[in-house]
Amino acid sequence: MNKRMSTNEKGFTLIGVLAVFTIISVFGMSLVMLSITSVKTSNTEHDDQSVFYIAEAGANYMVNEIEQEVYDIYDSNSNLTKEEFFIKLSNTLSRKETTYDNFEKVNGELPIASISITPFTDEKQRSYKVTSKGTIHDQERTVEKTITVDWPEEEESEEGIGELPPFAVFLSGGSEKSYDLENGVIIGDIGIVSDTRRGIKIQDGSGVTIKGDIYVPDANPNIIKNPHYIDVNIKAIDPTYTIPTLPAFPDFPKNVTMPPDEYYENSNGNKTKVIKDYKLLIDNYITNNYTLIMTEDLKFSEIKLNENNTLYIDTGSEDRSIIVDKLNLKNGHIILNGSGNVTFYVTDEIVMKSGSSINAEGDINKINIFYKGKEELNLKGDTSIYGSIFAKKAKIKLQGSSKIIGNIFSSGEEIELQGGTHASSQLILAPNAKVRLNGSGAVNGMIISERFKLQGGGTVTFDEPFVLDGPISPAALGKQNPGNGGNAGGSDSNGNNSGPNISTSPIKELDD
């Protein structure tokens, strides 16, 4: 039997329905307002980030303009004096545009970078503070960058002598037997800064030959202990000669890309992963002769070569950096293609065995290796590096016909060359280290260290370094190479100024 709904019950139902609709409407409006607020916030954040890049682009644009003007003014007349040069530069910069708007429109509005240049001067250099304010809609952010133009003073160059002391072996010394000479040949002069008694000791019964003079403070014969049957020619060392200071070991680049996994298919249709979990794997027959094309700086956890495989690195025309935790050449070869240089930054370990090579027979100026790890860098088994290396802490050991053709810098405590190893025409600079040469090891170049031991028929032949420029070179020391009156960034061989140097500061954001 159907029951009819009473009037009161109908009223309560209507009220309930209206209440539900009201709640749903309020909730819906809240969601709409939340979405609108979120969109506005997102747009604001996007504009805020974009306006920073606009400001940064404006600053970089003006810094590049200043750099170009510096080179153009100097190249057009290299005989300008310092004051004439900076007057021309200041006049040119005063006419530079103060806005940069080479951007795509953002929501119909053209972004603008407003730029100002503020000069600062002292006796030797000029600095220009570039301030750039980026604007999009009602968003503004301001950044600052400083470019410094340094005018090096002219330096007189004595024919045949540069700033590096002209010795086959040059030591700071400070203890007895800083020079410990047992058996071998030194072709060239040797020198020592310390006046410690018997700082140079030629062992009794030794087969040491020094084809040059021995330079010590005040020509003091008590600094040298030698058997009566070995004649030595003692001379006073120039008191201005000092052990060069190593350049600062660089911070490793951070703005690098860690590449994703990549499959590689060889000409026979075989396929495998050549990059896996940030490791570059050139360790099987499929990946042999793989070419790593570098359009940006890269970071790997490991680069691994085995089975006598070859890795080609193609930089195009740009200089590139590779940051790698472990450079592992158990048995393989790295060859450079392109005209750009490659700098390796190795964090943990370098392994080279079984005839492995880096840049074999290539242009040695194109490879620089910075090694931060503590593990011994041990090259053996006919391995070779055609380039320069800077070890921060690790011992460097070459043995078994291995060789480095380039400069060796080390802030560690030991370098050892033995067993037919060869380091050719280079500068070995290790101010805190003992350099040990034995077992027919040979160095063509210069050794500068704290202590030196010669035994087992080793040979040092004085020769000027032929890697003169770059981050691991005499130029990085602010020095000239000996023997050629060369130029390391101040004057040419005729004493003429070689032009201004330019440096820039990082971008800094200014508070509103």
Secondary structure, DSSP 4 states (H G I P E B T S, - for coil): ---PPPHHHHHHHHHHHHHHHHHHHHHHHHHHHHHHHHHHHHHHHHHHHHHHHHHHHHHHHHHHHHHHHHHHHHHH-TT--HHHHHHHHHHHHTTS-SEE--S--BTTB--EEEEEEEEEE-SSEEEEEEEEEEEETTEEEEEEEEEEEE-PPP----TT--SS---SEEE---STTSEEEEEEEEES-EEES---TT-EEEEEEEEEEEES-EEEGGG-GGGEE--TTS---EEEPPTT--PPPPPPPPPPP-S-B-PPPEEEE-TTS-EEEEEETTEEEE-STTTTTEEEE-SS-EEEEEEEE-TTEEEEEE-TTS-EEEEEEEEEESSEEEEEESSS-EEEEEEEEEEE-TT-EESTTS-GGGEEEEE--SS-EEE-SS-EE-SEEEESS--EEE-TT-EE-S-EEE-SSEEEE-SS-EEEEEEEEEEEEEEEE-TT-EEEEEEEEEEEEE-TTEEEEE---S--SSSSSGGGGT-PPTTTT--SSSB-TTS-B---EEEEPPPEEEP-
